[in-house]
């Protein structure tokens, strides 16, 4: 893997061994950041199920102000920290070693809206379909307070997997397919939109 653009362009990244962690391909990352290009400079970026950290590191390379990585697998954490060291990145990052659910509940309890995440990316193992549901339910519900104004949540998933149109205050606005993978984009609804009749959802 490599960083595609920005400050660390063309720098290589290590990936965790084995098949349990599936790094986002260079091509799919390029598609993702082509969509997010105007949102990244100065953004607070949350990389859930971070694995090697490739997506969050791409965001940093392209000008994100801060990236929080959340990962619980020891092998992936070792690679993630190694990639940060390899790139010489010490500032503007935080690594949370633990589950995504625990992080989101803790962040919500701490009231992290003061720094509000502008972009959230989640890429659970494809076979862990329940993780998508649980994470989006938290982001659109009890943990929605950690999202900044106009925040966007993006999930990478199998092309054949169908995510709900709406999770609480999050509504899908776009879906892009590439090979066997897909990206689903969710935006935060306004209070008025949340209360709209169901035929508008």
Secondary structure, 3 states (H helix, E strand, C coil): CECCCCCCCCCECCCCCCCCCCCCCHHHHHHHHHHHHHHHCCCEEEEECCCCCHHHHHHHHCCCCEEEEEECCHHHHHHHHHHHHHHCCCCCEEEEECCHHHHHHHHHHHCHHHCCEEEEEECCCCCCHHHHHHHHHHHCCCCHHHEEEEEEEEEEEECCCCCCCEECCEEEEEEEEECCEEEEEEEECCHHHHCCCHHHC
